[in-house]
Amino acid sequence: MSVFSYPAKFTAGRDGRVLVEFVDLPRVATDGKDDREAMEEAMDALASDLSIRLSLREEIPTPSSAKRGQRLVPVPLWLAPKLALYLALRDQRVNNSELARRLGLHERVIRRMLDPEHATKAEKIQAALAALGKQMTVEVRDAA
């Protein structure tokens, strides 16, 4: 099972702004005027970093467990399924052409599914994940 939330430290500065630093992504940091804005900015910064990694076909760090004083920042819903597909392909050593063959699609459709800039219907990614023996679910929790 893959969880797409990354732990981050939220620290209030002397000026009242809230600094956000990601534990597993040391080059990613942002801030906001308050907790709400800091979380929004954190999700945006996280999505930007992971989108770049996906576009460049780089390693996607596995999120560690949140420790005391850390909060989990979820990967935005438009990106998490693409990351799940990318990771499943890498883990199983299946290339785009092979997945396309399994699904009866052209390889360019698989490339679009993995493109963070392309809006892909969730059903297409669900079908691709199913062809790799994965099932995508959505979880809704009470806010902390």
NORNORWO-V126025 format. One record per pair of residues at least 24 apart in sequence whose C-alpha atoms are under 10 Angstrom apart, sorted by the first residue. I is the first residue (numbers start at 1). J is the second residue. Records with the same first field share a line. If there is no record, write none. Layout:
I: J + J
//
This chain:
1: 84 + 134 + 135 + 136
2: 62 + 63 + 80 + 83 + 84 + 87 + 88 + 136
3: 62 + 63 + 64 + 74 + 75 + 80 + 84
4: 62 + 63 + 72 + 73 + 74 + 75 + 76 + 77 + 79 + 80 + 81 + 83 + 84
5: 43 + 46 + 62 + 63 + 64 + 65 + 66 + 71 + 72 + 73 + 74 + 75 + 76 + 80
6: 42 + 43 + 46 + 61 + 62 + 63 + 64 + 65 + 66 + 70 + 71 + 72 + 73 + 74 + 75
7: 63 + 64 + 65 + 66 + 67 + 69 + 70 + 71 + 72 + 73 + 74
8: 39 + 42 + 66 + 67 + 69 + 70 + 71 + 72 + 73
9: 66 + 67 + 68 + 69 + 70 + 71 + 72 + 73
10: 35 + 38 + 39 + 42 + 69 + 70 + 71
11: 35 + 38 + 69 + 70
20: 45 + 70 + 71 + 73
21: 70
22: 46 + 63 + 70 + 71 + 72 + 73
23: 63 + 64 + 65 + 66 + 67 + 70
24: 61 + 62 + 63 + 64 + 65
25: 49 + 50 + 60 + 61 + 62 + 63
39: 71 + 72 + 73 + 74
40: 73
42: 73 + 74 + 75
43: 73 + 74 + 75 + 76
44: 73 + 74 + 75 + 76
45: 75
46: 73 + 74 + 75 + 76
47: 74 + 75 + 76 + 77 + 78 + 79 + 80 + 116
48: 79 + 116
50: 75 + 79 + 80 + 83 + 116
51: 79 + 80 + 82 + 83 + 114 + 115 + 116 + 117
52: 116
53: 83 + 116
54: 79 + 82 + 83 + 86 + 87 + 114 + 115 + 116
55: 114 + 115 + 116 + 117
57: 86 + 90 + 114
59: 87 + 90
60: 86 + 87
71: 144
72: 144
77: 122 + 138
78: 116 + 117 + 118 + 119 + 120 + 121 + 122
79: 114 + 115 + 116 + 117 + 119 + 120
80: 116
81: 113 + 114 + 120 + 121 + 122 + 125 + 126 + 129 + 136 + 137
82: 112 + 113 + 114 + 115 + 116 + 120 + 122 + 125 + 126 + 129
83: 113 + 114 + 115 + 116
84: 114 + 125 + 126 + 129 + 134 + 135 + 136
85: 110 + 113 + 114 + 125 + 126 + 128 + 129 + 130 + 132 + 134 + 136
86: 113 + 114 + 115 + 129
88: 128 + 129 + 132 + 133 + 134
89: 128 + 129 + 132
92: 132 + 133
94: 132
99: 128 + 129 + 131 + 132
100: 128 + 131
102: 128 + 131 + 132
103: 127 + 128 + 130 + 131
//
